[in-house]
């Protein structure tokens, strides 16, 4: 069975196939978009999307546009998050951030363009299934429209953008964040797009997913929460040379996190509990067609929440 | 027959119906989104979308989500354009810009969220037609997927974002822009989204649009070009109290425009020629179902390029 690292490399290759050639009048914009994508990362969202697609028997090629799209959306959010007006980060994964390399205006545009590109890729793929030579491929089209809908919903106000806005607002007001607010921020800023990846993959597998949908949604929420607490702990205890960015930023910025409220020991216990919850939901899925993929996801959840980078 | 002003007010009401209530943890984000939309404007893109939809016999209610979506996309581009790293504008239409009112971080997020919201609205509408009670409404779904595809394409690298990036880049390098580059910038930064509005409206009317598509695309390019040259002239000759923003900005910023290259007299001649071209394309449309709408569009093209604000 392939490891996460194999999957990550495979995702890298697939995403690369959706990048534009750096030429013409848009050259610099495309360079900034490609630079942002190629800066690397775990490719966690496309890997999850692909795995849940396989779990429910999706045609492999149909997963690829959505894998590229979800990574573009994740990347746009990082590019905008790093901007001077937001987190003002100059380094990400050991490399200059997009605005450090291309200037602030181009970084804003590159983020915008990545988000648009994601939706262009998804709607082109949907168009392809509707206008197929032998008539519309209705089953496929259902999956694609549903997947697009999950992704846009969880990237916007009801997900990532909503979570970021509360994060920005509490930062700006300089007040401590309540436990309930932290929960809301993590659930939206981090869990939502992981949940969208898993749900989108599953519905691309067709109608066979049935009532597993709500278990997948719950697993996405739980694993995202555990993942984000681990991130906070790494910001305190992590090794900069492994993480590829400065640690100790939350403390310097006087930022309340789950860990600053609950302490490391209790936070580790929460990570274990949330990860177990997420795994239980995955174990309870009833319509899985590929058991190897279920095992891959269970192992991945452990790896994600035990990671050191 | 209704005037443009009646249509603008109607569009305002329709768009209002798609705005979210300002409550919950996302309250400030939603306030910033709504503030940006409610700042007003000509509502040109939704009015064009609606008119082309009617011209090809689209069901009125199906046009509404797309009218809201295209105005949200236009608005997100203005919010990001006004940012300090871009044009650094503090006033738009006589009111503080979004970042002047809500801060830079929230303005970046509000722009992002408006773009996401547009795609959420469009994909929800598409989902509705696919999952209708009596089975999928295939004809409707075709139109919606096609309209979404036009809009995302012309908002991204192949349109607005592409045009903005060349604009930003030539600004940053501080060099004069060539005539060919100006053409590219106007065609993408301004024409593309007008073209998308007209095309999206037409395809929502169903397959009856046929080969009129290419005429509509040409008309969109021409009218966008004329519209942008008028904007440049207004920046030189306009009345600030009517326009609602500072004039003379291009000159102060040392920015080359079509007008700084060709002079006002020649530019006025170009506006007349492009407007005539656009009107000829509209007159040549063969499958129009509502002739009153054709007349409305012809008059609107004149009004747009003769305007004083």
Contacts between the chains, C-beta under 8 A, distances in Angstrom:
chain1	res1	chain2	res2	distance
A	20	B	157	6.6
A	25	B	162	7.0
A	25	B	166	4.9
A	25	B	181	6.9
A	25	B	184	5.0
A	26	B	157	5.5
A	26	B	162	4.4
A	26	B	165	6.0
A	26	B	166	7.1
A	28	B	165	6.2
A	28	B	169	5.3
A	29	B	157	6.4
A	29	B	161	6.7
A	29	B	162	6.3
A	29	B	165	3.5
A	29	B	166	8.0
A	30	B	157	6.6
A	33	B	157	7.6
A	76	B	112	7.6
A	77	B	112	7.8
A	80	B	108	5.6
A	80	B	109	7.7
A	80	B	112	6.3
A	83	B	85	8.0
A	83	B	108	6.5
A	84	B	85	7.9
A	85	B	83	8.0
A	85	B	84	7.9
A	85	B	103	7.7
A	85	B	104	3.6
A	85	B	105	4.7
A	85	B	108	6.2
A	86	B	105	5.2
A	86	B	108	6.7
A	103	B	85	7.7
A	103	B	172	6.5
A	104	B	85	3.6
A	105	B	85	4.7
A	105	B	86	5.2
A	105	B	168	4.6
A	105	B	172	7.1
A	106	B	165	6.7
A	106	B	168	6.2
A	106	B	169	7.3
A	108	B	80	5.6
A	108	B	83	6.5
A	108	B	85	6.2
A	108	B	86	6.7
A	108	B	108	7.0
A	109	B	80	7.7
A	109	B	161	5.8
A	109	B	164	5.7
A	109	B	165	5.1
A	109	B	168	6.5
A	111	B	112	7.5
A	112	B	76	7.6
A	112	B	77	7.8
A	112	B	80	6.3
A	112	B	111	7.4
A	112	B	112	7.7
A	112	B	115	6.9
A	112	B	161	5.5
A	113	B	156	5.6
A	113	B	157	5.3
A	113	B	161	4.1
A	113	B	162	7.7
A	113	B	165	7.5
A	115	B	112	6.9
A	115	B	115	5.7
A	115	B	116	7.1
A	116	B	115	7.1
A	116	B	152	5.8
A	116	B	155	5.0
A	116	B	156	3.2
A	116	B	157	7.2
A	116	B	161	6.0
A	117	B	156	5.4
A	117	B	157	6.3
A	119	B	119	5.0
A	119	B	148	7.6
A	119	B	152	4.3
A	119	B	156	7.9
A	120	B	149	7.3
A	120	B	152	4.3
A	120	B	153	5.4
A	120	B	156	5.5
A	120	B	158	7.9
A	123	B	145	6.4
A	123	B	148	4.7
A	123	B	149	4.3
A	123	B	152	5.4
A	124	B	149	6.2
A	126	B	126	7.9
A	126	B	145	5.2
A	126	B	148	7.9
A	126	B	149	7.8
A	127	B	145	5.4
A	127	B	146	6.8
A	127	B	149	5.3
A	130	B	141	6.9
A	130	B	142	6.0
A	130	B	145	5.5
A	131	B	142	7.8
A	136	B	138	6.5
A	138	B	136	6.5
A	141	B	130	6.9
A	141	B	141	7.6
A	142	B	130	6.0
A	142	B	131	7.8
A	145	B	123	6.5
A	145	B	126	5.2
A	145	B	127	5.4
A	145	B	130	5.5
A	145	B	141	8.0
A	145	B	145	7.8
A	146	B	127	6.7
A	148	B	119	7.6
A	148	B	123	4.7
A	148	B	126	7.9
A	149	B	120	7.3
A	149	B	123	4.3
A	149	B	124	6.2
A	149	B	126	7.8
A	149	B	127	5.3
A	152	B	116	5.8
A	152	B	119	4.3
A	152	B	120	4.3
A	152	B	123	5.4
A	153	B	120	5.4
A	155	B	116	5.0
A	156	B	113	5.6
A	156	B	116	3.2
A	156	B	117	5.4
A	156	B	119	7.9
A	156	B	120	5.4
A	157	B	20	6.6
A	157	B	26	5.5
A	157	B	29	6.4
A	157	B	30	6.6
A	157	B	33	7.6
A	157	B	113	5.3
A	157	B	116	7.2
A	157	B	117	6.3
A	158	B	120	7.9
A	161	B	29	6.7
A	161	B	109	5.8
A	161	B	112	5.5
A	161	B	113	4.1
A	161	B	116	6.0
A	162	B	25	7.0
A	162	B	26	4.4
A	162	B	29	6.4
A	162	B	113	7.7
A	164	B	109	5.7
A	165	B	26	6.0
A	165	B	28	6.2
A	165	B	29	3.6
A	165	B	106	6.8
A	165	B	109	5.1
A	165	B	113	7.5
A	166	B	25	4.9
A	166	B	26	7.1
A	166	B	29	8.0
A	168	B	105	4.6
A	168	B	106	6.2
A	168	B	109	6.5
A	169	B	28	5.3
A	169	B	106	7.3
A	172	B	103	6.5
A	172	B	105	7.1
A	172	B	106	8.0
A	181	B	25	6.9
A	184	B	25	5.0
